[in-house]
Amino acid sequence: FEQVLDRYYQKNRRLLAEAFETQGPIRGRLRAVIDALFDFMIEHRAYARIVQEQLILGGPHSSLVRKHLKETVAIIATMLEGVTPASGPLGPLHLHHSVSAMVTQYFTSAAVLGEEYWGRDPLSQEALDERRAHLHWAIDAWLDALERAES
C-alpha cells in the first residue's frame, strides 16, 4: 500500500512540475498545473478516495499522506516564489488546498452522487470539460485577486 501511495505522489508531483515548466505567462502555466492535476485524477480515480480515507479515518498510512502533502506544498511554494505572498490567504498553502479540494471533491462526490446530483454523468467528457473550465476560472480569479492586492 505504501509503495502504491508513494508512486501516486511521485507521479503527481512530477506531472505538476513538468506542467509548470511550460513556457509563457504565469496564468497559462498555472492552468497547465491544474490540467495536469485534473488529468491525473481522471487517470487515477482511486487516488482521491485512498488519500481521503487515510486522512478522514486517521488510517495507518495517514502520516505518509501528510508527509507527501507537505512535499507537494513545498513544490507549489517554490513554483509560486515571487508570484504570491509566502503565506496568508493568497499564499501557496491555501492555493494548493483549495485547488486540491476542488479537484478531489469532484471525483469523490461524482462516484457517490452521480447523475442524480449532477443531472448527467459527471464523468462524461462534456461534464469533465465543464469542470476543467470552472477550475481555470478559479485560478484566474485567484490570480486577479493577487493583481488587485499588489496595486
DSSP file with accessible surface (Angstrom, degrees, kcal/mol):
  #  RESIDUE AA STRUCTURE BP1 BP2  ACC     N-H-->O    O-->H-N    N-H-->O    O-->H-N    TCO  KAPPA ALPHA  PHI   PSI    X-CA   Y-CA   Z-CA
    1    1 A F     >        0   0  105      0, 0.0     4,-2.6     0, 0.0     5,-0.2   0.000 360.0 360.0 360.0 -45.1    0.0    0.0    0.0
    2    2 A E  H  >  +     0   0  106      1,-0.2     4,-2.8     2,-0.2     5,-0.2   0.891 360.0  51.2 -63.4 -37.7    2.8    2.4    0.9
    3    3 A Q  H  > S+     0   0  144      2,-0.2     4,-2.5     1,-0.2    -1,-0.2   0.900 110.3  49.3 -66.6 -39.0    4.6    1.7   -2.4
    4    4 A V  H  > S+     0   0   56      2,-0.2     4,-2.5     1,-0.2    -2,-0.2   0.945 113.0  47.0 -63.4 -46.5    1.4    2.4   -4.3
    5    5 A L  H  X S+     0   0    1     -4,-2.6     4,-2.5     1,-0.2     5,-0.2   0.924 111.3  51.4 -62.3 -43.1    0.8    5.6   -2.4
    6    6 A D  H  X S+     0   0   45     -4,-2.8     4,-2.8     1,-0.2     5,-0.2   0.923 110.3  49.1 -59.5 -44.6    4.5    6.7   -3.0
    7    7 A R  H  X S+     0   0  144     -4,-2.5     4,-2.5     2,-0.2     5,-0.3   0.908 109.8  52.0 -63.7 -42.2    4.2    6.0   -6.7
    8    8 A Y  H  X S+     0   0   41     -4,-2.5     4,-2.6     1,-0.2    -2,-0.2   0.956 114.2  42.4 -55.6 -52.5    0.9    8.1   -6.9
    9    9 A Y  H  X S+     0   0    1     -4,-2.5     4,-2.9     2,-0.2     5,-0.3   0.902 113.3  51.5 -66.4 -40.9    2.5   11.0   -5.2
   10   10 A Q  H  X S+     0   0  108     -4,-2.8     4,-2.3    -5,-0.2    -1,-0.2   0.938 113.6  44.4 -62.1 -44.6    5.8   10.8   -7.1
   11   11 A K  H  X S+     0   0   55     -4,-2.5     4,-2.8    -5,-0.2     5,-0.2   0.933 113.5  51.1 -65.3 -43.4    4.0   10.8  -10.4
   12   12 A N  H  X S+     0   0    7     -4,-2.6     4,-2.4    -5,-0.3    -2,-0.2   0.946 112.1  45.6 -59.6 -48.6    1.6   13.6   -9.3
   13   13 A R  H  X S+     0   0   32     -4,-2.9     4,-2.5     1,-0.2    -1,-0.2   0.907 112.5  51.4 -63.9 -39.2    4.5   15.8   -8.2
   14   14 A R  H  X S+     0   0  118     -4,-2.3     4,-2.7    -5,-0.3     5,-0.2   0.944 111.1  47.7 -63.7 -43.9    6.5   15.1  -11.4
   15   15 A L  H  X S+     0   0   39     -4,-2.8     4,-2.3     1,-0.2    -2,-0.2   0.899 111.9  49.8 -65.0 -40.4    3.5   15.9  -13.6
   16   16 A L  H  X S+     0   0    7     -4,-2.4     4,-2.2    -5,-0.2    -1,-0.2   0.932 112.6  47.1 -63.2 -45.1    2.8   19.2  -11.7
   17   17 A A  H  X S+     0   0   29     -4,-2.5     4,-1.4     1,-0.2    -2,-0.2   0.921 112.6  49.1 -63.9 -43.7    6.4   20.2  -12.0
   18   18 A E  H  < S+     0   0   95     -4,-2.7     4,-0.2     1,-0.2    -1,-0.2   0.904 110.6  51.3 -61.9 -41.4    6.6   19.4  -15.7
   19   19 A A  H >< S+     0   0   12     -4,-2.3     3,-1.4     1,-0.2    -1,-0.2   0.903 108.5  51.1 -63.1 -40.0    3.4   21.3  -16.3
   20   20 A F  H 3< S+     0   0   21     -4,-2.2    -1,-0.2     1,-0.3    -2,-0.2   0.794  99.1  65.9 -69.3 -26.0    4.7   24.4  -14.5
   21   21 A E  T 3< S+     0   0  134     -4,-1.4    -1,-0.3    -3,-0.2    -2,-0.2   0.521  76.0 115.9 -75.5  -3.4    7.9   24.3  -16.6
   22   22 A T  S <  S-     0   0   61     -3,-1.4     2,-0.1    -4,-0.2     7,-0.1  -0.227  73.5-102.4 -61.6 158.3    5.9   25.1  -19.8
   23   23 A Q  S    S+     0   0  181      5,-0.1    -1,-0.1     6,-0.0    -2,-0.0  -0.435  73.8  50.9 -81.7 155.7    6.7   28.4  -21.4
   24   24 A G  S    S-     0   0   44     -2,-0.1     5,-0.0     4,-0.1     0, 0.0  -0.552  88.2 -20.6 117.3-176.5    4.6   31.5  -21.1
   25   25 A P     >  -     0   0  100      0, 0.0     4,-2.0     0, 0.0     3,-0.4  -0.186  63.8-106.7 -67.5 160.5    2.9   33.8  -18.6
   26   26 A I  H  > S+     0   0   47      1,-0.2     4,-2.9     2,-0.2     5,-0.3   0.839 116.0  61.1 -57.2 -37.4    2.1   32.5  -15.1
   27   27 A R  H  > S+     0   0   62      1,-0.2     4,-2.0     2,-0.2    -1,-0.2   0.944 108.6  42.1 -58.3 -47.5   -1.6   32.3  -15.8
   28   28 A G  H  > S+     0   0   38     -3,-0.4     4,-2.1     1,-0.2    -1,-0.2   0.879 113.6  52.8 -67.6 -36.9   -1.1   29.7  -18.6
   29   29 A R  H  X S+     0   0   68     -4,-2.0     4,-1.8     2,-0.2    -2,-0.2   0.901 110.1  47.2 -67.4 -39.8    1.5   27.9  -16.5
   30   30 A L  H  X S+     0   0    8     -4,-2.9     4,-2.5     2,-0.2    -2,-0.2   0.870 109.6  53.8 -71.0 -33.9   -0.9   27.5  -13.5
   31   31 A R  H  X S+     0   0   84     -4,-2.0     4,-2.8    -5,-0.3    -1,-0.2   0.909 107.2  52.3 -62.2 -38.9   -3.7   26.4  -15.8
   32   32 A A  H  X S+     0   0   25     -4,-2.1     4,-2.4     2,-0.2    -2,-0.2   0.892 108.4  50.8 -63.3 -38.2   -1.3   23.7  -17.1
   33   33 A V  H  X S+     0   0   14     -4,-1.8     4,-2.4     2,-0.2    -2,-0.2   0.935 111.3  47.4 -64.4 -45.0   -0.7   22.7  -13.5
   34   34 A I  H  X S+     0   0    5     -4,-2.5     4,-3.0     1,-0.2    -2,-0.2   0.922 111.6  50.8 -62.9 -41.9   -4.4   22.4  -12.8
   35   35 A D  H  X S+     0   0   40     -4,-2.8     4,-3.1     1,-0.2     5,-0.2   0.906 108.9  51.7 -61.6 -40.0   -4.9   20.5  -16.0
   36   36 A A  H  X S+     0   0   16     -4,-2.4     4,-2.2     2,-0.2    -2,-0.2   0.926 112.8  45.0 -63.1 -43.5   -2.1   18.1  -15.0
   37   37 A L  H  X S+     0   0   15     -4,-2.4     4,-2.2     2,-0.2    -2,-0.2   0.936 114.9  48.2 -64.5 -44.5   -3.7   17.5  -11.6
   38   38 A F  H  X S+     0   0    0     -4,-3.0     4,-2.1     1,-0.2    -2,-0.2   0.936 112.9  47.2 -63.4 -45.3   -7.2   17.1  -13.2
   39   39 A D  H  X S+     0   0   74     -4,-3.1     4,-2.4     1,-0.2    -1,-0.2   0.884 109.5  54.8 -64.7 -37.2   -5.9   14.7  -15.8
   40   40 A F  H  X S+     0   0    2     -4,-2.2     4,-2.4    -5,-0.2    -1,-0.2   0.921 108.7  48.3 -59.9 -43.5   -4.0   12.7  -13.1
   41   41 A M  H  < S+     0   0    0     -4,-2.2    -2,-0.2     2,-0.2    -1,-0.2   0.861 109.1  52.7 -68.2 -35.7   -7.3   12.4  -11.2
   42   42 A I  H >< S+     0   0   44     -4,-2.1     3,-0.5     1,-0.2    -1,-0.2   0.932 115.5  41.5 -61.8 -43.3   -9.1   11.2  -14.4
   43   43 A E  H 3< S+     0   0  122     -4,-2.4     2,-0.3     1,-0.2    -2,-0.2   0.822 125.2  34.9 -74.0 -32.0   -6.5    8.6  -14.9
   44   44 A H  T >X  +     0   0   35     -4,-2.4     3,-1.3    -5,-0.2     4,-0.6  -0.567  66.2 161.1-124.7  67.2   -6.2    7.6  -11.2
   45   45 A R  H <> S+     0   0   92     -3,-0.5     4,-0.7    -2,-0.3     3,-0.4   0.779  72.6  59.3 -64.1 -27.2   -9.7    7.9   -9.8
   46   46 A A  H 3> S+     0   0   36      1,-0.2     4,-2.6     2,-0.2    -1,-0.3   0.777  88.2  77.7 -72.1 -22.7   -9.0    5.6   -6.8
   47   47 A Y  H <> S+     0   0   14     -3,-1.3     4,-2.6     1,-0.2     5,-0.3   0.906  91.7  49.6 -53.5 -49.3   -6.2    8.0   -5.7
   48   48 A A  H  X S+     0   0    1     -4,-0.6     4,-2.7    -3,-0.4     5,-0.3   0.921 112.7  46.8 -60.6 -44.2   -8.6   10.6   -4.2
   49   49 A R  H  X S+     0   0  122     -4,-0.7     4,-2.5     2,-0.2    -1,-0.2   0.905 111.8  51.1 -66.1 -39.7  -10.5    8.0   -2.2
   50   50 A I  H  X S+     0   0   35     -4,-2.6     4,-1.9     2,-0.2    -2,-0.2   0.952 114.4  42.8 -62.0 -48.5   -7.4    6.4   -0.9
   51   51 A V  H  X S+     0   0   15     -4,-2.6     4,-2.3    -5,-0.2     5,-0.2   0.943 115.9  47.2 -65.6 -47.9   -5.9    9.7    0.3
   52   52 A Q  H  X S+     0   0   51     -4,-2.7     4,-3.3    -5,-0.3     5,-0.4   0.898 109.4  54.4 -63.4 -39.1   -9.2   11.0    1.8
   53   53 A E  H  X S+     0   0  108     -4,-2.5     4,-2.2    -5,-0.3     6,-0.4   0.928 109.2  47.9 -60.2 -44.0   -9.9    7.7    3.6
   54   54 A Q  H  X>S+     0   0   10     -4,-1.9     5,-1.8    -5,-0.2     4,-0.6   0.920 117.8  41.2 -63.1 -42.7   -6.5    7.8    5.2
   55   55 A L  H  <5S+     0   0   71     -4,-2.3     3,-0.2     3,-0.2    -2,-0.2   0.932 118.6  43.3 -72.5 -46.1   -6.9   11.4    6.3
   56   56 A I  H  <5S+     0   0  129     -4,-3.3    -3,-0.2     1,-0.2    -2,-0.2   0.917 123.2  36.0 -68.3 -43.1  -10.5   11.3    7.4
   57   57 A L  H  <5S-     0   0  126     -4,-2.2    -1,-0.2    -5,-0.4    -2,-0.2   0.475 105.6-120.9 -91.1  -0.9  -10.3    8.0    9.2
   58   58 A G  T  <5 -     0   0   52     -4,-0.6    -3,-0.2    -3,-0.2    -4,-0.2   0.922  46.7-167.5  61.3  42.0   -6.8    8.5   10.6
   59   59 A G    > < -     0   0   13     -5,-1.8     3,-2.0    -6,-0.4     4,-0.3   0.021  36.1 -95.4 -60.6 170.6   -5.8    5.4    8.8
   60   60 A P  T 3  S+     0   0  109      0, 0.0     3,-0.2     0, 0.0     4,-0.1   0.676 125.4  47.1 -64.8 -14.8   -2.5    3.6    9.4
   61   61 A H  T 3> S+     0   0   36      1,-0.1     4,-2.0     2,-0.1     3,-0.3   0.231  76.2 107.2-110.8  14.2   -0.9    5.5    6.4
   62   62 A S  H <> S+     0   0   17     -3,-2.0     4,-2.6     1,-0.2     5,-0.2   0.853  77.3  56.2 -64.0 -31.2   -2.2    9.0    7.3
   63   63 A S  H  > S+     0   0   71     -4,-0.3     4,-2.3     2,-0.2    -1,-0.2   0.892 106.5  50.4 -68.1 -34.8    1.3   10.1    8.3
   64   64 A L  H  > S+     0   0   23     -3,-0.3     4,-2.4     2,-0.2    -2,-0.2   0.915 110.1  50.0 -66.6 -40.8    2.6    9.1    4.9
   65   65 A V  H  X S+     0   0    0     -4,-2.0     4,-2.8     2,-0.2    -2,-0.2   0.938 110.6  49.6 -62.2 -46.3   -0.1   11.1    3.3
   66   66 A R  H  X S+     0   0  139     -4,-2.6     4,-2.4     1,-0.2    -2,-0.2   0.911 109.7  52.0 -59.8 -40.9    0.8   14.1    5.4
   67   67 A K  H  X S+     0   0   99     -4,-2.3     4,-2.0     1,-0.2    -1,-0.2   0.943 112.5  44.8 -60.2 -48.0    4.4   13.7    4.5
   68   68 A H  H  X S+     0   0    2     -4,-2.4     4,-2.4     1,-0.2    -2,-0.2   0.887 111.4  52.6 -66.5 -38.9    3.6   13.7    0.8
   69   69 A L  H  X S+     0   0   51     -4,-2.8     4,-2.7     2,-0.2     5,-0.2   0.916 108.1  51.5 -62.4 -41.6    1.2   16.6    1.1
   70   70 A K  H  X S+     0   0  169     -4,-2.4     4,-2.1     1,-0.2    -2,-0.2   0.920 110.7  48.5 -61.3 -41.7    3.9   18.6    2.8
   71   71 A E  H  X S+     0   0   68     -4,-2.0     4,-1.8     2,-0.2    -1,-0.2   0.902 111.4  50.0 -65.3 -39.8    6.3   17.8    0.0
   72   72 A T  H  X S+     0   0    2     -4,-2.4     4,-2.4     2,-0.2    -2,-0.2   0.921 109.4  50.2 -66.1 -44.0    3.7   18.8   -2.6
   73   73 A V  H  X S+     0   0   28     -4,-2.7     4,-3.0     1,-0.2    -1,-0.2   0.898 107.5  55.2 -62.0 -37.3    3.0   22.1   -1.0
   74   74 A A  H  X S+     0   0   53     -4,-2.1     4,-2.1     2,-0.2    -1,-0.2   0.908 108.2  48.5 -62.4 -39.0    6.8   22.8   -0.9
   75   75 A I  H  X S+     0   0   50     -4,-1.8     4,-2.4     2,-0.2    -2,-0.2   0.933 112.1  48.4 -65.4 -44.1    6.9   22.3   -4.6
   76   76 A I  H  X S+     0   0   14     -4,-2.4     4,-1.9     1,-0.2    -2,-0.2   0.920 109.9  52.5 -62.4 -43.1    3.9   24.6   -5.1
   77   77 A A  H  < S+     0   0   34     -4,-3.0     4,-0.4     1,-0.2    -1,-0.2   0.907 109.4  49.4 -60.6 -40.2    5.5   27.2   -2.9
   78   78 A T  H >< S+     0   0   91     -4,-2.1     3,-1.1     1,-0.2    -1,-0.2   0.917 109.5  52.0 -64.5 -42.4    8.7   27.0   -5.0
   79   79 A M  H 3< S+     0   0   19     -4,-2.4    -1,-0.2     1,-0.2    -2,-0.2   0.863 113.1  45.4 -58.6 -37.2    6.7   27.4   -8.2
   80   80 A L  T >X S+     0   0    1     -4,-1.9     3,-2.4    -5,-0.2     4,-2.0   0.350  77.0 134.5 -96.6   7.1    5.0   30.5   -6.8
   81   81 A E  T <4 S+     0   0  145     -3,-1.1    -3,-0.1    -4,-0.4    -4,-0.0  -0.328  82.9   9.9 -56.9 129.8    8.0   32.3   -5.4
   82   82 A G  T 34 S+     0   0   85      2,-0.5    -1,-0.3     1,-0.1    -2,-0.1   0.342 121.4  73.1  81.7  -9.2    7.8   35.9   -6.4
   83   83 A V  T <4 S+     0   0   35     -3,-2.4    -2,-0.2     1,-0.3    -1,-0.1   0.766 104.1  18.8-101.2 -35.7    4.2   35.4   -7.7
   84   84 A T  S  < S-     0   0   17     -4,-2.0    -2,-0.5    -7,-0.2    -1,-0.3  -0.889  90.4 -87.9-133.9 157.7    2.4   35.2   -4.4
   85   85 A P        -     0   0   64      0, 0.0    -2,-0.1     0, 0.0    -5,-0.0  -0.345  40.4-119.5 -60.7 152.7    3.0   36.0   -0.8
   86   86 A A  S    S+     0   0   98      5,-0.2     7,-0.3     6,-0.1     2,-0.3   0.752  91.2   4.3 -67.6 -23.2    4.8   33.2    1.1
   87   87 A S  S    S+     0   0   94      4,-0.1     3,-0.3     5,-0.1     0, 0.0  -0.858  90.5  69.7-148.6-179.0    1.8   32.9    3.5
   88   88 A G  S >  S-     0   0   34     -2,-0.3     3,-1.9     1,-0.2     6,-0.4  -0.340  97.9 -42.6  93.2-177.6   -1.7   34.3    4.1
   89   89 A P  T 3  S+     0   0  110      0, 0.0    -1,-0.2     0, 0.0     0, 0.0   0.717 139.8  42.8 -64.4 -20.6   -4.9   33.9    2.2
   90   90 A L  T 3  S+     0   0   36     -3,-0.3    -2,-0.1     4,-0.1    56,-0.0   0.298  94.9 112.9-104.7  10.3   -3.3   34.3   -1.2
   91   91 A G  S <> S-     0   0    1     -3,-1.9     4,-2.1    -7,-0.1    -5,-0.2  -0.185  82.6 -99.6 -81.6 172.8   -0.3   32.1   -0.4
   92   92 A P  H  > S+     0   0    7      0, 0.0     4,-2.9     0, 0.0     5,-0.2   0.816 116.0  60.1 -65.1 -32.2    0.7   28.7   -1.8
   93   93 A L  H  > S+     0   0  109     -7,-0.3     4,-2.5     1,-0.2     5,-0.2   0.958 110.6  40.8 -62.0 -48.2   -0.7   26.6    1.1
   94   94 A H  H  > S+     0   0   95     -6,-0.4     4,-2.9     2,-0.2     5,-0.3   0.897 114.5  52.9 -67.3 -39.6   -4.2   27.9    0.6
   95   95 A L  H  X S+     0   0   16     -4,-2.1     4,-2.8     2,-0.2     5,-0.3   0.960 111.8  45.3 -60.4 -48.5   -3.9   27.7   -3.2
   96   96 A H  H  X S+     0   0   25     -4,-2.9     4,-2.8     1,-0.2     5,-0.3   0.942 115.5  46.5 -59.7 -47.9   -2.8   24.1   -3.0
   97   97 A H  H  X S+     0   0  129     -4,-2.5     4,-2.4    -5,-0.2    -1,-0.2   0.924 115.2  46.1 -63.6 -42.8   -5.5   23.1   -0.5
   98   98 A S  H  X S+     0   0   63     -4,-2.9     4,-2.6     2,-0.2    -2,-0.2   0.938 115.8  43.9 -66.5 -47.4   -8.3   24.9   -2.4
   99   99 A V  H  X S+     0   0   16     -4,-2.8     4,-2.3    -5,-0.3     5,-0.3   0.936 114.1  50.9 -65.1 -43.8   -7.3   23.5   -5.8
  100  100 A S  H  X S+     0   0   24     -4,-2.8     4,-3.3    -5,-0.3     5,-0.4   0.925 112.0  47.7 -58.2 -43.1   -6.8   20.0   -4.4
  101  101 A A  H  X S+     0   0   45     -4,-2.4     4,-2.4    -5,-0.3     5,-0.4   0.921 110.3  51.5 -65.6 -42.0  -10.2   20.2   -2.8
  102  102 A M  H  X S+     0   0   47     -4,-2.6     4,-0.7    -5,-0.2    -1,-0.2   0.874 119.6  36.0 -63.7 -35.8  -12.0   21.5   -5.9
  103  103 A V  H  X S+     0   0    0     -4,-2.3     4,-1.6    -5,-0.2    -2,-0.2   0.950 121.0  43.9 -80.6 -52.9  -10.5   18.6   -8.0
  104  104 A T  H  X S+     0   0   22     -4,-3.3     4,-2.5    -5,-0.3     5,-0.3   0.926 111.9  52.0 -61.8 -46.9  -10.6   15.8   -5.4
  105  105 A Q  H  X S+     0   0  101     -4,-2.4     4,-2.8    -5,-0.4     5,-0.3   0.869 104.9  57.9 -60.8 -35.7  -14.1   16.5   -4.1
  106  106 A Y  H  X S+     0   0    7     -4,-0.7     4,-2.1    -5,-0.4    -1,-0.2   0.951 111.1  41.0 -59.2 -47.4  -15.4   16.5   -7.7
  107  107 A F  H  X S+     0   0    8     -4,-1.6     4,-1.4     2,-0.2    -2,-0.2   0.880 116.8  47.2 -72.7 -37.5  -14.2   13.0   -8.3
  108  108 A T  H  X S+     0   0   16     -4,-2.5     4,-0.9     1,-0.2    -1,-0.2   0.907 116.4  43.9 -72.0 -36.9  -15.1   11.6   -4.9
  109  109 A S  H  X>S+     0   0   17     -4,-2.8     4,-3.9    -5,-0.3     5,-0.7   0.857 106.9  60.7 -75.3 -30.9  -18.6   13.1   -5.0
  110  110 A A  H  X5S+     0   0    6     -4,-2.1     4,-1.2    -5,-0.3    -1,-0.2   0.909 103.3  51.7 -60.0 -39.3  -19.1   12.0   -8.6
  111  111 A A  H  <5S+     0   0   63     -4,-1.4    -1,-0.2     1,-0.2    -2,-0.2   0.828 121.7  31.6 -66.7 -30.2  -18.7    8.4   -7.6
  112  112 A V  H  <5S+     0   0  120     -4,-0.9    -2,-0.2    -3,-0.3    -1,-0.2   0.882 129.4  31.5 -94.8 -45.8  -21.3    8.8   -4.8
  113  113 A L  H >X5S+     0   0   70     -4,-3.9     4,-1.2    -5,-0.1     3,-0.6   0.820  83.0 159.9 -88.9 -34.1  -23.8   11.4   -6.2
  114  114 A G  H >X< -     0   0   18     -4,-1.2     4,-2.3    -5,-0.7     3,-0.8   0.053  66.1 -19.0  51.1-148.8  -23.6   10.6   -9.9
  115  115 A E  H 3> S+     0   0  124      1,-0.2     4,-2.6     2,-0.2    -1,-0.2   0.789 128.1  69.5 -64.1 -29.5  -26.3   11.7  -12.3
  116  116 A E  H <4 S+     0   0  194     -3,-0.6    -1,-0.2     1,-0.2    -2,-0.2   0.899 113.6  28.0 -57.5 -39.4  -28.9   12.1   -9.5
  117  117 A Y  H << S+     0   0  152     -4,-1.2    -2,-0.2    -3,-0.8    -1,-0.2   0.899 129.2  39.2 -86.8 -46.7  -27.0   15.1   -8.3
  118  118 A W  H  < S-     0   0   73     -4,-2.3    -3,-0.2     2,-0.3    -2,-0.2   0.645  97.3-128.3 -83.8 -17.7  -25.3   16.4  -11.4
  119  119 A G  S  < S+     0   0   67     -4,-2.6     2,-0.3    -5,-0.3    -4,-0.2   0.533  86.5  36.4  80.2   2.8  -28.2   15.7  -13.8
  120  120 A R  S    S-     0   0   56     -6,-0.2    -2,-0.3    -5,-0.1    -1,-0.1  -0.953 113.0 -60.1-165.8 174.6  -25.8   13.9  -16.1
  121  121 A D    >   -     0   0   71     -2,-0.3     3,-1.9     1,-0.2     6,-0.4  -0.540  44.1-154.7 -68.2 112.3  -22.9   11.6  -15.9
  122  122 A P  T 3  S+     0   0    3      0, 0.0    -1,-0.2     0, 0.0     9,-0.1   0.655  92.9  53.6 -67.4 -11.1  -20.3   13.7  -14.0
  123  123 A L  T 3  S+     0   0   44    -13,-0.1    -2,-0.1     4,-0.1     2,-0.1   0.305  81.9 115.7-105.9   9.1  -17.5   11.7  -15.6
  124  124 A S  S <> S-     0   0   31     -3,-1.9     4,-2.7     1,-0.1     5,-0.2  -0.352  81.5-110.7 -69.6 158.6  -18.7   12.2  -19.2
  125  125 A Q  H  > S+     0   0  120      1,-0.2     4,-2.7     2,-0.2     5,-0.2   0.907 118.7  53.1 -59.6 -39.8  -16.4   14.2  -21.4
  126  126 A E  H  > S+     0   0  130      1,-0.2     4,-2.0     2,-0.2    -1,-0.2   0.934 111.8  44.5 -61.6 -45.4  -18.8   17.1  -21.5
  127  127 A A  H  > S+     0   0    2     -6,-0.4     4,-2.4     2,-0.2    -1,-0.2   0.902 113.3  50.5 -67.6 -39.5  -19.0   17.3  -17.7
  128  128 A L  H  X S+     0   0    5     -4,-2.7     4,-2.6     2,-0.2    -2,-0.2   0.913 109.7  51.0 -65.1 -39.8  -15.2   16.9  -17.3
  129  129 A D  H  X S+     0   0   81     -4,-2.7     4,-2.2    -5,-0.2    -1,-0.2   0.902 110.7  49.3 -63.1 -39.7  -14.7   19.7  -19.9
  130  130 A E  H  X S+     0   0  111     -4,-2.0     4,-2.1    -5,-0.2    -2,-0.2   0.915 111.2  48.8 -65.7 -41.7  -17.1   21.9  -17.9
  131  131 A R  H  X S+     0   0   46     -4,-2.4     4,-2.4     2,-0.2    -2,-0.2   0.921 109.7  52.0 -64.8 -41.5  -15.3   21.2  -14.6
  132  132 A R  H  X S+     0   0   41     -4,-2.6     4,-2.3     1,-0.2    -1,-0.2   0.924 108.3  51.5 -60.4 -42.8  -11.9   21.9  -16.2
  133  133 A A  H  X S+     0   0   59     -4,-2.2     4,-2.3     1,-0.2    -1,-0.2   0.900 109.0  51.4 -61.5 -39.3  -13.3   25.3  -17.4
  134  134 A H  H  X S+     0   0   73     -4,-2.1     4,-2.5     2,-0.2    -1,-0.2   0.918 108.5  50.9 -64.1 -42.0  -14.5   26.1  -13.9
  135  135 A L  H  X S+     0   0    0     -4,-2.4     4,-2.3     2,-0.2    -2,-0.2   0.894 109.2  50.9 -63.3 -38.6  -11.1   25.3  -12.5
  136  136 A H  H  X S+     0   0   29     -4,-2.3     4,-2.4     2,-0.2    -1,-0.2   0.918 109.6  50.7 -63.4 -42.1   -9.5   27.6  -15.0
  137  137 A W  H  X S+     0   0  160     -4,-2.3     4,-2.7     1,-0.2    -2,-0.2   0.923 109.3  52.0 -59.8 -42.9  -11.9   30.3  -13.9
  138  138 A A  H  X S+     0   0   14     -4,-2.5     4,-2.2     2,-0.2    -2,-0.2   0.916 110.4  46.2 -63.5 -43.0  -11.0   29.7  -10.3
  139  139 A I  H  X S+     0   0    5     -4,-2.3     4,-2.6     1,-0.2    -1,-0.2   0.899 112.2  51.9 -69.0 -35.2   -7.3   30.0  -10.9
  140  140 A D  H  X S+     0   0   26     -4,-2.4     4,-2.7    -5,-0.2    -2,-0.2   0.921 109.0  50.2 -64.2 -41.1   -7.9   33.2  -13.0
  141  141 A A  H  X S+     0   0   35     -4,-2.7     4,-2.2     2,-0.2    -2,-0.2   0.904 111.0  49.5 -63.4 -40.1  -10.0   34.6  -10.1
  142  142 A W  H  X S+     0   0   31     -4,-2.2     4,-2.1     2,-0.2    -2,-0.2   0.936 112.5  46.6 -64.1 -45.5   -7.1   33.9   -7.7
  143  143 A L  H  X S+     0   0    7     -4,-2.6     4,-2.4     1,-0.2    -2,-0.2   0.893 110.2  53.5 -65.3 -37.7   -4.6   35.5  -10.0
  144  144 A D  H  X S+     0   0   59     -4,-2.7     4,-2.4     1,-0.2    -1,-0.2   0.910 108.0  50.9 -62.1 -39.9   -6.9   38.5  -10.4
  145  145 A A  H  X S+     0   0   22     -4,-2.2     4,-2.3     1,-0.2    -2,-0.2   0.894 108.6  52.0 -64.7 -38.2   -7.0   38.8   -6.6
  146  146 A L  H  X S+     0   0    8     -4,-2.1     4,-1.6     2,-0.2    -2,-0.2   0.924 109.2  49.5 -62.4 -43.7   -3.2   38.7   -6.4
  147  147 A E  H  X S+     0   0  104     -4,-2.4     4,-1.1     1,-0.2    -2,-0.2   0.906 111.6  48.5 -63.1 -41.1   -3.0   41.5   -9.0
  148  148 A R  H  < S+     0   0  167     -4,-2.4     3,-0.4     1,-0.2    -1,-0.2   0.893 108.9  53.9 -65.3 -38.2   -5.5   43.6   -7.1
  149  149 A A  H  < S+     0   0   71     -4,-2.3    -1,-0.2     1,-0.2    -2,-0.2   0.835 106.4  52.8 -65.5 -30.8   -3.6   43.0   -3.8
  150  150 A E  H  <        0   0  141     -4,-1.6    -1,-0.2    -5,-0.2    -2,-0.2   0.755 360.0 360.0 -75.6 -26.8   -0.4   44.3   -5.5
  151  151 A S     <        0   0  131     -4,-1.1    -3,-0.0    -3,-0.4    -4,-0.0  -0.147 360.0 360.0 -86.2 360.0   -2.0   47.5   -6.6
